[in-house]
Amino acid sequence: MKNRISLDLSNMEAFKELTNIQLGELMRAVFAYASDGTMLSEDADQAVRVAFAFLKADVDAERDSYKRRCERNKENARKRWAKRNKSKSAHKTSTPKGVASPVLQEKTATVDYEKLVAYWNRRVDETKSSMAKVLNITPYRKKLIEERLAEYNNDNKALQKVLDKALADPYLNGKNPSKWVADFNWLLKPENFSRLVESGITAPNEPKPQAIKTRITEPDLESERLEAQRHREEIEFTRAEQQRNNLLAATKAADRNPNCLQAKMAYNAYKDGTLAKLGIEWTPKTAINDTERRDTEMAKRAS
């Protein structure tokens, strides 16, 4: 999701006045903004800058929706593990008098990256997994390890158990139609890790390859459908708000200068009903008068 952008086809009509050179400059600017946030230069062509404002709104809407979705997934994972840890602690025997309860003891926040990576590399050999060993502990991998350990209250063994389940899974080791093989980074990404935890993957010595594959590749379809629908609605709502603000600005610009590019965009949106759909009341008087005058002349010639 982070590596993709989608554009609203309703902008096509507004951009038909642009030349091929202007369109090329516009698309380069959109890709640069979506990639690293680089804004279009103030020295760029006026028409390109106006069109860029519309497409920037689409990129921002999709990015905000993706960010909210990631935060929601992270919060759901935190709640699940908090509930699970609470359930486990309720079944523990009472602690002798004078001894601090292990549940109440503060756990160190220090992360032993080398120990976890060494465990992974050793288990790759022991299980004869097709997954690659970890050769370097990059900042990105450190971040993934820290985030996943935080979900387990820094319990290294709990995280190792999930990794063992993944290493034992045939589907993740290339026994799938595309021969794809998972790796350390992929497993620790939040969306993938949550699916691994929730899928009930069997640990070693509990072989159920077909059931494992089904649970990983086909999670709760209804939940997935609802989540996708909610995601689309978020994007559409944000995009509509951005489009409404842009078209409001275009109508104001059209009132000042009926011949500017924004005026053409506003007039096209008026003709195809977009303004009415977005609740914008505006009448392009100059354009209407020109059209009426043209229709009247044609009627006179016909008579």
Summary of the structure (lengths in Angstrom):
residues: 303
radius of gyration: 28.4
end to end distance: 59.9
largest distance: 106.9
contacts: 762
relative contact order: 0.09
helix: 66%
strand: 1%
